Amino acid sequence: MIDKQQGREIRTSIKMRGLGTLVGWFLRLYSVTLRIKVVDHCGLTDRVRHEDPLLWCLWHNRIAGTLMARRRVFGWRKGAVLTSASHDGAGLAAVAKVMGLEAIRGSSSRRGSAALREMVRAAGRGLDICVTPDGPRGPRYQLSPGLIKLAQMTGAPIMAVHINFGSALRLNTWDRFVLPLPFSKLTIIFDELLDVPRQMDEHAFEAKRVEVENLMRAGADDLDIANK
């Protein structure tokens, strides 16, 4: 089934939405077993200080851990997550809904411009925007330029989100998707906020992209297996 929105196709299906809903409820229940530790370098836990929207930047393989920690610790913050316009993206959109997030559908290969505009509008409504800059298909731990463009357009700061796992299962997928084991410790780290100038030339833009990528890679605890 294909929904037409702003002239670009968004793929979905009852099967994927149903599966995503089940996965979402599984994650909500699963998260109760985890021992979650928060390391806050930007004052995110201060409701008064950070009422304005933030751009959550996390690697694709940290989606499950971040969603579970966010639901339990920061469920009061409104947000939206960028998912692809593919069938897989429909499943993730359903997961996001169960976890209390809106979903914006699009990627660099399909409906990218429309999704960018929707994210700008969502940030304008005060929503946090969660972006996986190496998704939906990689390369793993390489940051695409879309996040930097989004920061320019919204004026919202980028917050690098790092997840460290006490014990976890790593799936045999392109991103080595990580799922914390039951009753294990999960540490979610919010890095210092990074502002992006609205006006930059090509060289400054690339320098900022590399800066954010290096910041994100520095927080990954498995770079030794990133390319295996």
Steps between C-alpha positions, in 0.01 A plus 500: 500500500631847410373823652545813289615802698623823343548311175757257640437140600500367854493123527299335774301185573268363764753224568790738567287734711375206705849358543634841599226544758584164656871587507420835660305339784773240540759778542283682753471187712861399438629838617362439850765231552792733421711694747528837328768752591491854362816706443385854421760744367250752363238537775229311314350386829427866586148557363525877533836526329416285200144560393610589146530221240821306459636285217575159648784344302552125548645218296250272332598194703422686825131556416360236738710607796424868446125446460482295818705745705314799360160351579593424860708807585387779266149397402382853579686641201303509175686380195501361149727245337612489138434162338542392140207500254552125443301208640761463776450868584127433545584248769731741679235772477258268682764430765551873547127558546480245782804664661327839495668654195372631171654363180621694198551283193783558257868443420767618257375252238127567530302804611802669656406863433142454622622328818745783563222756479282292734781478754544877489128546565508244782788681667301821460224335704752435777569133429839336543614334176679164520730429206722201422751660260646170379156356420305351346764286328841635598791503471514433871637784716523746211301819549295622204475877443120514547529551876721806455255647248212437742687680779556797270135519402355459850760680708470213750822369657626147434519268799721196449349198675730214596384163632729259682382148581596284795392185315346494155415294196638630169301390199654399169363803314678773304510721811565223755174597674540489878237367743580514872452173683227479768596634845822650363632853549444759230681834516361785292735797460385842384794698365539876512277683254649602169372808319519518121528839324215572261742627236809299402696456182568153359827453690356612834198276448719195441719590798190512721378165363836341580497658847163346582600164349818492710300591811258217432772247422686595819194391698470159332636212706544259209700681232735203493227294336334784306631384165491127553 
